[in-house]
Amino acid sequence: MFAVSIPLYAQNINGRFSSSLYSFERYDTSNVSETHLRTYQMLNLNMNYENFSIRSYLNLEHDFAIQMIDDPRLRFYNLYFEARKILDIGTFKLGRQPLFNSVAGGVFDGASLILRKWDVQLSGFYGGNVPAYQELKLIENWEDNYILGGKLSTSALENFRFAIGYINKNFKPKDYFALRLDPNLNPITVLIENKSNQYEFLSGEASFFMKGLVSIDTRYDYDLNFNQTSKIEVDARYEQVENLGINVYYNFREPRIRYNSIFTVFDYGNTQEIELGGDYRIDKNFTVIGKFGYVTYKDDNSSRLALGLATRYGTLNYRKTFGYAGEMDAVSLYSAYSVLDGMITPSLGVSYTSYKLVKGGEANDLMSLLAGVNYRPLRLLSFDLQAQYMNNKIYKNDLRFLFKLNHWFNLNL
């Protein structure tokens, strides 16, 4: 069992509790269906004493209508001890904690340390992968299921930021038995023992920012296992002209394949993508948005177009794709507006999509509706009620309901 031991003398306790009820119908065959009624009880709890904290985030889920395997299921997403301002430069975390990394993010069980001094920051982490369903225990075979890495960044040069990072993630799939043919073509049972699949990447980042003029973020990922460039990404925005913003995005990407994975035997190619976009603020209530993207594959290409209008009352969007990625036309409208000083917020969403998987193929239509209301009688308490409807050739007249209660708390001792 995974646990963090610390005296629980807290100056402050804060967090959020939410309880949700979700109803939906699932068809096992064309004529047989089951109605599910799942509940989710979520708790985000922080206990703080000076520069020390215990942070947790857990969820209990259960189906009251249909008995499901492993129900009720308790998931621990976070449970860690945090110490801040160590020697005025460090932050230390121990336990199940989040990992923000573009290569292998998520959560892990272990330790992390961040050191900040002047305009330099050094961070590092080491731990094990989390078991399935976020069970509160350590994963087996730690030596085959670990993750480690770190990053060094600096903003010493005015308007610039540079960083270099490393990550090594190992995950060993479970062994299993399978039928295979022996040299005489007789079926035999063989134990399949996979090696620990691995990601090992070296990354570099460079950014430039000048308020009211331009911002540029670049990233480079190198796959140390396959000895090749994995990703190049550039994201830039120019906004010197009043009320006008222009965006340029580019990436080059190889498929991210785990080392020793069976997928390495397939013939695959990289993709390149470029997107140009802009937004113009007409006044404080209306902003027009437009984007056009072009993607090249190994032997083909595709394009996409997006137009939108953002207002204080909601958003209206149109999206079109064509080429190798399929053909699609989609229109969506969403509106939410608070009344009575924010106590009641009704919301409404509707979308219509027509798509073809290949050019000249059969057209499929999809209609979805969403209607809900948020009721907040107190600053620390709110209720949500939402109905969801979808209709296409697979999910005909699919109707779902969601009810949610949220309670925020903050207690000083």
VENMO-V172875 format. One record per residue. N is the residue number from 1. SS is DSSP state (~ for helix, > for strand, _ for the rest). PSI is psi as a letter, one per 30 degrees, with the letter a starting at -180 (none if undefined). Layout:
[[N/SS/PSI] [N/SS/PSI]]
//
This chain:
[[1/_/k] [2/_/k] [3/_/l] [4/_/k] [5/_/k] [6/_/k] [7/_/k] [8/_/h] [9/_/j] [10/_/k] [11/_/f] [12/>/k] [13/>/k] [14/>/l] [15/>/a] [16/>/k] [17/>/k] [18/>/k] [19/>/k] [20/>/k] [21/>/k] [22/>/k] [23/>/k] [24/>/l] [25/>/k] [26/>/k] [27/>/k] [28/_/e] [29/_/a] [30/_/f] [31/_/f] [32/_/k] [33/>/l] [34/>/k] [35/>/k] [36/>/k] [37/>/i] [38/>/k] [39/>/k] [40/>/k] [41/>/j] [42/>/k] [43/>/k] [44/>/j] [45/>/k] [46/>/k] [47/>/k] [48/>/k] [49/>/j] [50/_/c] [51/_/g] [52/>/k] [53/>/l] [54/>/k] [55/>/k] [56/>/l] [57/>/j] [58/>/l] [59/>/k] [60/>/k] [61/>/k] [62/>/k] [63/>/j] [64/_/f] [65/_/e] [66/_/k] [67/_/k] [68/_/l] [69/_/k] [70/_/g] [71/_/k] [72/_/k] [73/>/k] [74/>/k] [75/>/k] [76/>/j] [77/>/e] [78/>/k] [79/>/j] [80/>/l] [81/>/k] [82/>/k] [83/>/k] [84/>/l] [85/>/h] [86/>/j] [87/_/g] [88/_/g] [89/_/f] [90/>/l] [91/>/k] [92/>/k] [93/>/k] [94/>/k] [95/>/a] [96/>/j] [97/>/l] [98/>/l] [99/>/j] [100/_/j] [101/_/k] [102/_/f] [103/_/e] [104/_/i] [105/_/a] [106/>/b] [107/>/l] [108/>/l] [109/>/j] [110/>/b] [111/>/k] [112/>/l] [113/>/k] [114/>/k] [115/>/k] [116/>/k] [117/>/k] [118/_/b] [119/_/g] [120/>/k] [121/>/k] [122/>/k] [123/>/l] [124/>/l] [125/>/l] [126/>/k] [127/>/a] [128/>/l] [129/>/l] [130/>/k] [131/_/l] [132/~/k] [133/~/g] [134/~/h] [135/_/l] [136/_/i] [137/_/l] [138/>/k] [139/_/l] [140/_/l] [141/_/h] [142/~/e] [143/~/f] [144/~/f] [145/_/h] [146/>/l] [147/>/k] [148/>/l] [149/>/a] [150/>/l] [151/>/k] [152/>/k] [153/>/l] [154/>/k] [155/_/h] [156/_/e] [157/_/k] [158/_/k] [159/_/g] [160/>/l] [161/>/k] [162/>/k] [163/>/l] [164/>/k] [165/>/l] [166/>/k] [167/>/k] [168/>/j] [169/>/k] [170/>/k] [171/>/k] [172/>/j] [173/_/l] [174/_/k] [175/_/l] [176/>/l] [177/>/k] [178/>/l] [179/>/k] [180/>/l] [181/>/k] [182/_/l] [183/_/f] [184/_/g] [185/_/g] [186/_/k] [187/>/k] [188/>/l] [189/>/k] [190/>/k] [191/>/k] [192/>/j] [193/_/j] [194/_/k] [195/_/l] [196/>/j] [197/>/k] [198/>/k] [199/>/k] [200/>/j] [201/>/k] [202/>/k] [203/>/k] [204/>/k] [205/>/k] [206/>/k] [207/>/k] [208/>/k] [209/>/k] [210/>/j] [211/_/k] [212/_/g] [213/_/d] [214/>/l] [215/>/k] [216/>/k] [217/>/k] [218/>/l] [219/>/k] [220/>/k] [221/>/k] [222/>/k] [223/>/j] [224/_/f] [225/_/e] [226/_/f] [227/_/h] [228/>/l] [229/>/k] [230/>/e] [231/>/k] [232/>/k] [233/>/k] [234/>/k] [235/>/j] [236/>/k] [237/>/k] [238/>/k] [239/_/h] [240/_/e] [241/_/k] [242/_/k] [243/_/g] [244/>/k] [245/>/k] [246/>/k] [247/>/k] [248/>/k] [249/>/k] [250/>/k] [251/>/k] [252/>/k] [253/>/k] [254/_/k] [255/_/k] [256/_/j] [257/_/k] [258/_/k] [259/>/k] [260/_/g] [261/_/k] [262/~/f] [263/~/f] [264/~/f] [265/~/f] [266/_/l] [267/_/j] [268/_/l] [269/_/l] [270/_/l] [271/>/l] [272/>/k] [273/>/k] [274/>/k] [275/>/k] [276/>/k] [277/>/l] [278/>/l] [279/>/k] [280/>/k] [281/>/j] [282/>/e] [283/>/a] [284/_/f] [285/_/f] [286/>/k] [287/>/k] [288/>/k] [289/>/k] [290/>/k] [291/>/k] [292/>/k] [293/>/k] [294/>/k] [295/>/k] [296/>/k] [297/_/a] [298/_/e] [299/_/g] [300/_/a] [301/>/l] [302/>/l] [303/>/l] [304/>/k] [305/>/k] [306/>/k] [307/>/k] [308/>/l] [309/>/j] [310/>/k] [311/>/l] [312/_/f] [313/_/f] [314/>/a] [315/>/k] [316/>/k] [317/>/k] [318/>/k] [319/>/k] [320/>/k] [321/>/k] [322/>/l] [323/>/a] [324/_/e] [325/_/g] [326/_/l] [327/>/k] [328/>/k] [329/>/k] [330/>/k] [331/>/k] [332/>/k] [333/>/k] [334/>/k] [335/>/k] [336/>/k] [337/>/k] [338/>/k] [339/>/l] [340/_/h] [341/_/h] [342/_/g] [343/_/e] [344/>/k] [345/>/j] [346/>/l] [347/>/l] [348/>/k] [349/>/k] [350/>/k] [351/>/k] [352/>/k] [353/>/k] [354/>/k] [355/>/l] [356/>/k] [357/_/e] [358/_/l] [359/_/k] [360/_/g] [361/_/a] [362/_/k] [363/_/k] [364/>/k] [365/>/k] [366/>/k] [367/>/k] [368/>/k] [369/>/k] [370/>/k] [371/>/k] [372/>/l] [373/>/k] [374/>/k] [375/>/k] [376/>/i] [377/>/f] [378/>/l] [379/_/f] [380/_/g] [381/>/k] [382/>/l] [383/>/k] [384/>/k] [385/>/k] [386/>/k] [387/>/k] [388/>/k] [389/>/k] [390/>/k] [391/>/j] [392/_/a] [393/_/f] [394/_/e] [395/_/j] [396/_/k] [397/_/h] [398/>/j] [399/>/k] [400/>/l] [401/>/k] [402/>/k] [403/>/k] [404/>/k] [405/>/k] [406/>/k] [407/>/k] [408/>/k] [409/>/l] [410/>/j] [411/>/k] [412/>/k] [413/_/none]]
//
